[in-house]
Structures are given as structure tokens and as C-alpha cells.
């Protein structure tokens, strides 16, 4: 090793070990309206210790669960003070171990829940980060660990689906709904989506059909449609529900015998009601799914790495895109949080912090 090279290497190590970063963080110390209780704060980060990684956040999305957590309505209750956010894509700035599998410049996503990702910089344990290919778009990487994974597991784990089968889902314009549509298209499955009627329904229908939906209908059309009865599509063995209430009831009526409804959300805040006849004569099954629980139970399972490998492959092939979204500067967090609170559900896009 030349003297000049050794000096350069030592200088880089010295710089890494003596760096400090002033980070911007969105923190809250009580439950409530996110636009009111979340505050922008500054904190100084020193160099990472062994087993840790210093990252610079690039994109971090706002998910409904993030809002519910701040409101105190989510099953997981953080310790105060808490930092919002559960997903991000970041760039590695420095590592605490010279023998780390990561290096400065690598692109990573958080690989665990509850880390608090709404911050410009952070120090995370290396085991809680997953390297992602730089061929993956930033928006796709930032949103990969929640909605595409939820869609993937619900389509894989409850019913053995094959090309030509049908799936019906409500909330089809949600971020998860868009991922479900694209995965169905990639696997040759007909996905019929249900959305609430609105002034620009035609535009929304075209957008979702361009993503790969076999058909998009309104809640009103759901009550009278004959697309399954007339054989246009096979009767679905799987229904995916994120709404609940009467909407879920109408969706379940179209399930084939021994079909399964998987509930992963409750946007209407109304319970899922099950007709007795559906249980007795159609032998329908009703299940719930929570991605956070699945991740905890399968953190070391090869199924998890296989899932991400397939999802990354689909993104690279342009078969899986990020949901409709709007980038918003981190400094404008109040506007983003206020807009994300739209209770009517007609926003039709995800807000993503850009750093």
C-alpha cells in the first residue's frame, strides 16, 4: 500500500469518526391532530457506533397508519417523545464497522417497523436496514415495505390463485389497492376494483385500468353488476377489504363458494357484517391481515427475502410502480399532514416528504 493511499484512507476514516450532523426531525410528545402536535426539531448526531449506520433520508411517505399512530388510534403506541413515519429510502453516509455489509453511498430502506423515519438524518442499527438496487426509483423504494408487501402477502397466503382467476377488492384507488392491481396483472389474475362514485370517476377508472385492473366499478354499480353471474369474469375466491360496513357486505356477496374475505383496513369505521347464509350455505371465511404482525413473525424467514426479490424484479421491469403521489418538501410538513388527514378519502394520492 502506497504512503499516499494510506494517508488518504486514514483521512477518510478520521473524517468518518469525527463527523457530526445536524438533523431535522418531526417529533411529537402527545397524541392528537398531527398538524398540531407534530413539531420540527433539530438534533445533533455523532458518528455511528459499531453495528450502526448513519443515513441521509431521501424520501419518506405519509401512510394512513402514521396518521392513526399520531392520533393515538393505532394498536401500536409509541413511547414519547416519538418520531413519525414508518418508511423511507435513504443513502448511507457512514458505517460504524469497517467490515459492514453496507458502505457510504449505498441506498437502503428501513427493514423494521417503529423506527421513526420522518427525519433528515438518522442512526439506525444495521440489521434494521435493507440495501436496495439503485435501479429502483426513489418513490418505489420509499413505499416498498408497507403497501406492496401487504398486497403481495394477501394475494399469496390465503388462496392458491392461478392465471385466469379473479379477485375483487374495495378501496381500489388506495396505495395498497394500486399495488394489488399491478401484482394481479403481473400474475395474470383478473382484478375487479370497487371505488366510491365521484365527479371524476371516468378519469380514475381509466387510471386504474391502465395500471392493470380488469374492471373498475362504483359502489352503486357493485349492488347490481352481473359481471360474475354472466361469466364475464370467474367468481372470485378472494375478496380484499379495506373499507368495511355495507361496502364489504356487498363485495362478499360476489364471492364464490368457499371464498375468503381478507380485511386489512376499515376506512368506513363500520364493522364487517357477515350474513348467516354466507357461512352456512356458501362456507365463506373471513380473515384479517396486519403487515406489522406478519413482519414480526417472519423477520428472519426466507419468505421475506423472496418477496422483496420478486417485488424488486417487478419494479425493474416496470411492472410495479409507486402509487399516485405528490412530493412535498420536508419543511412544508404542516401542509402535508393537513392534506393527508382528508377524511373523505378522495385525495387519491400519497404524500411523500422530499429531503
C-alpha positions as a printed NumPy array, in Angstrom:
array([[  0.   ,   0.   ,   0.   ],
       [  1.487,   3.357,  -1.023],
       [  2.093,   6.076,   1.54 ],
       [ -0.266,   8.462,  -0.254],
       [ -3.038,   5.875,  -0.408],
       [ -2.568,   5.02 ,   3.28 ],
       [ -2.766,   8.699,   4.222],
       [ -5.913,   9.142,   2.128],
       [ -7.553,   6.105,   3.719],
       [ -6.653,   7.258,   7.223],
       [ -8.014,  10.723,   6.457],
       [-11.349,   9.235,   5.322],
       [-11.573,   7.088,   8.475],
       [-10.727,  10.094,  10.647],
       [-13.396,  12.183,   8.892],
       [-15.989,   9.452,   9.353],
       [-15.145,   9.021,  13.036],
       [-15.28 ,  12.708,  13.807],
       [-18.295,  13.807,  11.862],
       [-21.429,  15.287,  13.355],
       [-24.657,  16.011,  11.553],
       [-27.442,  18.436,  12.41 ],
       [-30.651,  16.553,  11.689],
       [-34.196,  17.869,  11.226],
       [-36.78 ,  15.684,  12.966],
       [-40.594,  15.616,  13.146],
       [-41.324,  14.733,  16.754],
       [-44.47 ,  14.621,  18.917],
       [-44.934,  14.209,  22.657],
       [-48.685,  13.624,  22.848],
       [-51.47 ,  12.107,  20.781],
       [-53.689,  14.415,  18.782],
       [-54.141,  16.214,  15.476],
       [-50.858,  15.587,  13.601],
       [-50.818,  19.123,  12.194],
       [-50.87 ,  20.441,  15.781],
       [-48.852,  18.009,  17.874],
       [-46.009,  17.292,  15.434],
       [-43.123,  19.748,  15.715],
       [-39.985,  20.238,  13.638],
       [-36.921,  19.959,  15.854],
       [-33.161,  19.833,  15.427],
       [-30.766,  17.309,  16.9  ],
       [-27.05 ,  16.639,  16.516],
       [-25.945,  13.157,  15.529],
       [-22.422,  11.928,  16.173],
       [-20.643,   9.152,  14.292],
       [-22.302,   5.718,  14.308],
       [-21.112,   3.105,  16.783],
       [-20.231,  -0.471,  15.78 ],
       [-23.318,  -2.134,  14.376],
       [-24.886,   1.208,  13.455],
       [-25.281,   3.191,  10.228],
       [-25.679,   6.932,   9.686],
       [-28.1  ,   7.637,   6.846],
       [-29.408,  10.649,   4.977],
       [-33.108,  10.349,   4.166],
       [-34.118,  10.934,   0.553],
       [-37.885,  10.233,   0.525],
       [-40.281,   9.324,   3.36 ],
       [-44.026,   8.748,   2.737],
       [-47.021,   9.562,   4.914],
       [-49.162,   6.454,   5.398],
       [-52.634,   6.271,   6.998],
       [-51.123,   4.194,   9.818],
       [-48.667,   7.024,  10.518],
       [-51.554,   9.456,  10.957],
       [-53.517,   6.999,  13.111],
       [-50.459,   6.399,  15.293],
       [-50.046,  10.111,  15.991],
       [-53.76 ,  10.357,  16.754],
       [-53.423,   7.509,  19.248],
       [-55.838,   5.324,  17.264],
       [-53.351,   2.686,  16.106],
       [-52.752,  -0.563,  18.058],
       [-49.041,   0.238,  18.362],
       [-48.459,   3.028,  20.887],
       [-45.026,   4.678,  20.744],
       [-43.048,   5.921,  23.724],
       [-42.843,   9.71 ,  23.962],
       [-41.214,  11.689,  22.588],
       [-41.756,   9.858,  19.303],
       [-40.736,  10.461,  15.701],
       [-43.365,   9.964,  12.997],
       [-43.078,   7.796,   9.913],
       [-42.555,   4.125,   9.19 ],
       [-40.972,   4.028,   5.73 ],
       [-38.166,   5.767,   3.89 ],
       [-35.413,   5.377,   1.352],
       [-32.041,   6.763,   2.37 ],
       [-28.399,   6.98 ,   1.433],
       [-25.691,   5.617,   3.703],
       [-23.398,   8.388,   4.952],
       [-21.158,   6.381,   7.277],
       [-20.966,   2.966,   8.922],
       [-19.768,   2.069,  12.395],
       [-17.923,  -1.073,  11.321],
       [-15.304,  -1.174,   8.604],
       [-16.424,  -4.734,   7.889],
       [-20.074,  -3.729,   7.421],
       [-22.079,  -5.176,   4.543],
       [-23.057,  -1.565,   3.789],
       [-20.866,   1.293,   2.643],
       [-21.176,   5.026,   2.121],
       [-23.31 ,   5.763,  -0.941],
       [-25.441,   2.626,  -0.701],
       [-29.185,   3.101,  -0.931],
       [-31.237,   1.495,   1.837],
       [-34.781,   1.212,   3.178],
       [-35.826,   0.617,   6.766],
       [-36.351,  -3.084,   7.41 ],
       [-38.218,  -2.817,  10.725],
       [-41.31 ,  -1.021,  12.   ],
       [-41.457,   1.801,  14.519],
       [-38.094,   3.391,  13.689],
       [-39.454,   6.9  ,  13.075],
       [-38.452,   7.869,   9.547],
       [-39.581,  11.499,   9.318],
       [-36.097,  12.911,   9.809],
       [-33.405,  14.23 ,   7.51 ],
       [-30.698,  12.041,   9.042],
       [-30.734,   9.131,  11.462],
       [-28.571,   6.493,  13.051],
       [-30.117,   3.043,  12.761],
       [-28.905,  -0.418,  13.617],
       [-27.504,  -2.061,  10.521],
       [-29.774,  -5.087,  10.994],
       [-32.779,  -2.756,  10.558],
       [-31.705,  -1.61 ,   7.088],
       [-32.002,  -3.369,   3.747],
       [-29.897,  -2.43 ,   0.744],
       [-31.921,  -1.746,  -2.392],
       [-30.784,  -1.57 ,  -6.016],
       [-30.166,   1.903,  -7.384],
       [-32.125,   0.832, -10.453],
       [-35.243,   1.177,  -8.27 ],
       [-36.926,   4.599,  -8.382],
       [-36.862,   6.622,  -5.173],
       [-40.657,   6.71 ,  -4.84 ],
       [-40.873,   2.955,  -5.409],
       [-38.145,   2.277,  -2.844],
       [-39.632,   4.656,  -0.263],
       [-43.023,   2.913,  -0.412],
       [-41.92 ,  -0.72 ,  -0.851],
       [-42.163,  -2.102,   2.692],
       [-45.839,  -1.455,   3.523],
       [-48.358,  -1.477,   0.683],
       [-46.686,  -3.7  ,  -1.946],
       [-45.789,  -6.189,   0.782],
       [-49.339,  -6.133,   2.15 ],
       [-50.725,  -6.693,  -1.349],
       [-48.219,  -9.473,  -2.04 ],
       [-48.928, -11.412,   1.147],
       [-52.719, -11.167,   0.853],
       [-52.601, -12.463,  -2.719],
       [-50.187, -15.269,  -1.82 ],
       [-51.138, -16.503,   1.633],
       [-54.91 , -17.066,   1.737],
       [-55.963, -18.577,  -1.593],
       [-53.972, -20.507,  -4.171],
       [-54.518, -18.248,  -7.178],
       [-53.554, -19.003, -10.762],
       [-53.695, -17.123, -14.036],
       [-57.283, -16.568, -15.114],
       [-58.671, -16.461, -11.58 ],
       [-60.46 , -13.382, -10.26 ],
       [-60.002, -11.175,  -7.214],
       [-62.366,  -8.44 ,  -6.064],
       [-61.29 ,  -5.556,  -3.85 ],
       [-62.736,  -2.327,  -2.497],
       [-60.684,   0.809,  -1.94 ],
       [-59.074,   0.04 ,  -5.271],
       [-57.649,   3.545,  -5.595],
       [-55.743,   3.296,  -2.302],
       [-51.975,   2.819,  -2.35 ],
       [-52.395,  -0.843,  -1.434],
       [-55.235,  -1.19 ,  -3.938],
       [-52.969,   0.07 ,  -6.714],
       [-50.302,  -2.452,  -5.723],
       [-52.891,  -5.254,  -5.717],
       [-53.973,  -4.306,  -9.239],
       [-50.414,  -4.326, -10.559],
       [-49.483,  -7.627,  -8.933],
       [-52.64 ,  -9.247, -10.325],
       [-51.73 ,  -8.008, -13.788],
       [-48.188,  -9.384, -13.429],
       [-49.534, -12.785, -12.385],
       [-52.361, -12.967, -14.943],
       [-55.171, -12.575, -12.391],
       [-58.318, -10.553, -13.151],
       [-58.715,  -7.849, -10.517],
       [-62.096,  -6.143, -10.227],
       [-61.873,  -2.976,  -8.173],
       [-64.576,  -1.037,  -6.37 ],
       [-64.336,   2.699,  -5.631],
       [-66.744,   5.325,  -4.351],
       [-68.538,   7.316,  -7.018],
       [-67.145,  10.784,  -7.68 ],
       [-67.227,  13.57 , -10.242],
       [-64.06 ,  12.346, -11.99 ],
       [-64.878,   8.629, -11.821],
       [-64.142,   8.137, -15.515],
       [-60.633,   9.535, -15.103],
       [-59.982,   7.371, -12.055],
       [-61.334,   4.262, -13.789],
       [-59.043,   4.847, -16.769],
       [-56.045,   5.351, -14.483],
       [-56.679,   2.121, -12.575],
       [-57.409,   0.122, -15.724],
       [-54.16 ,   1.396, -17.199],
       [-52.446,   0.   , -14.101],
       [-53.94 ,  -3.37 , -14.975],
       [-57.405,  -3.598, -13.401],
       [-59.74 ,  -5.932, -15.289],
       [-62.69 ,  -3.702, -14.36 ],
       [-63.435,  -0.765, -12.062],
       [-66.96 ,  -0.167, -10.765],
       [-68.569,   2.157,  -8.252],
       [-70.232,   1.103,  -5.01 ],
       [-73.609,   1.72 ,  -6.644],
       [-72.717,  -0.495,  -9.608],
       [-71.45 ,  -3.174,  -7.215],
       [-75.   ,  -3.789,  -5.975],
       [-76.372,  -4.626,  -9.421],
       [-73.416,  -5.8  , -11.518],
       [-73.689,  -9.15 , -13.314],
       [-70.059,  -9.414, -14.44 ],
       [-69.568, -12.564, -12.362],
       [-73.054, -14.02 , -12.747],
       [-72.883, -13.681, -16.54 ],
       [-69.421, -15.254, -16.682],
       [-67.515, -12.177, -17.857],
       [-65.127, -12.936, -15.018],
       [-64.834, -16.017, -12.834],
       [-66.481, -15.727,  -9.451],
       [-63.695, -14.601,  -7.135],
       [-62.277, -16.907,  -4.494],
       [-60.638, -13.939,  -2.782],
       [-62.004, -10.559,  -1.693],
       [-59.763,  -7.882,  -0.183],
       [-61.474,  -5.391,   2.108],
       [-60.12 ,  -2.106,   3.472],
       [-63.488,  -0.337,   3.877],
       [-65.862,  -2.442,   5.977],
       [-69.567,  -1.734,   6.545],
       [-72.121,  -2.148,   3.761],
       [-69.413,  -1.958,   1.129],
       [-67.709,  -5.082,   2.471],
       [-71.068,  -6.847,   2.689],
       [-71.818,  -6.151,  -0.981],
       [-68.328,  -7.276,  -2.005],
       [-68.713, -10.561,  -0.109],
       [-71.95 , -11.351,  -1.967],
       [-69.904, -11.896,  -5.14 ],
       [-67.521, -14.443,  -3.621],
       [-67.629, -17.981,  -4.933],
       [-68.422, -20.895,  -2.628],
       [-65.672, -21.364,  -0.006],
       [-64.284, -17.962,  -0.893],
       [-62.29 , -15.882,   1.592],
       [-62.578, -12.219,   2.509],
       [-59.412, -10.71 ,   3.947],
       [-59.857,  -7.448,   5.859],
       [-56.807,  -5.213,   6.213],
       [-58.423,  -1.84 ,   6.897],
       [-61.631,  -0.162,   7.974],
       [-61.893,   3.226,   6.296],
       [-65.659,   3.46 ,   6.849],
       [-65.141,   2.808,  10.573],
       [-68.092,   0.424,  10.353],
       [-67.924,  -3.274,  11.301],
       [-67.797,  -6.121,   8.826],
       [-71.176,  -7.867,   8.97 ],
       [-71.478, -11.498,   7.917],
       [-74.8  , -12.961,   6.736],
       [-75.538, -16.293,   8.365],
       [-76.373, -17.826,   4.979],
       [-72.901, -16.945,   3.699],
       [-71.334, -19.   ,   6.461],
       [-73.681, -21.96 ,   6.223],
       [-74.533, -22.351,   2.561],
       [-71.525, -20.743,   0.844],
       [-68.973, -21.711,   3.503],
       [-67.273, -18.315,   3.247],
       [-64.359, -17.481,   5.511],
       [-63.454, -14.095,   6.959],
       [-59.885, -13.314,   7.981],
       [-57.82 , -10.308,   8.985],
       [-54.33 ,  -9.302,   7.949],
       [-51.829,  -6.901,   9.545],
       [-48.495,  -6.447,   7.809],
       [-46.783,  -5.377,  11.04 ],
       [-47.639,  -8.706,  12.683],
       [-46.533, -10.683,   9.627],
       [-43.192,  -8.87 ,   9.575],
       [-42.536,  -9.565,  13.252],
       [-43.392, -13.233,  12.826],
       [-41.321, -13.612,   9.653],
       [-38.4  , -11.229,  10.208],
       [-35.861, -13.997,   9.535],
       [-37.976, -16.106,   7.201],
       [-36.712, -16.746,   3.66 ],
       [-40.248, -15.89 ,   2.523],
       [-39.49 , -12.249,   3.32 ],
       [-36.339, -12.035,   1.219],
       [-38.038, -13.954,  -1.606],
       [-40.907, -11.462,  -1.527],
       [-38.612,  -8.44 ,  -1.807],
       [-36.584, -10.077,  -4.561],
       [-39.736, -10.6  ,  -6.638],
       [-41.055,  -7.097,  -5.914],
       [-37.726,  -5.505,  -6.891],
       [-37.741,  -7.558, -10.091],
       [-41.22 ,  -6.345, -10.998],
       [-40.211,  -2.726, -10.378],
       [-37.139,  -3.054, -12.572],
       [-39.368,  -4.471, -15.338],
       [-41.766,  -1.508, -14.919],
       [-44.486,  -3.931, -13.847],
       [-44.874,  -2.316, -10.419],
       [-44.86 ,   1.447,  -9.926],
       [-45.246,   3.643,  -6.86 ],
       [-48.801,   4.735,  -6.089],
       [-50.049,   8.076,  -7.352],
       [-48.177,  10.557,  -5.18 ],
       [-47.063,  14.119,  -4.644],
       [-43.616,  15.09 ,  -3.404],
       [-43.651,  17.756,  -0.747],
       [-40.661,  19.492,   0.832],
       [-39.957,  18.321,   4.386],
       [-40.093,  21.913,   5.616],
       [-43.749,  22.049,   4.491],
       [-44.71 ,  19.206,   6.817],
       [-47.757,  21.016,   8.262],
       [-49.365,  21.285,   4.833],
       [-48.605,  17.644,   4.08 ],
       [-50.039,  16.379,   7.362],
       [-53.164,  18.518,   6.995],
       [-53.781,  17.274,   3.457],
       [-53.159,  13.671,   4.459],
       [-55.947,  13.968,   7.014],
       [-58.674,  14.22 ,   4.353],
       [-61.396,  12.085,   5.912],
       [-63.401,  11.754,   2.718],
       [-60.718,   9.59 ,   1.153],
       [-60.827,  11.389,  -2.173],
       [-57.237,  12.651,  -2.102],
       [-56.277,   9.85 ,  -4.49 ],
       [-52.546,  10.236,  -3.9  ],
       [-49.887,   9.662,  -1.296],
       [-47.807,  12.492,   0.087],
       [-44.078,  11.831,   0.216],
       [-41.578,  14.017,   2.073],
       [-38.637,  15.031,  -0.096],
       [-35.411,  15.959,   1.665]])
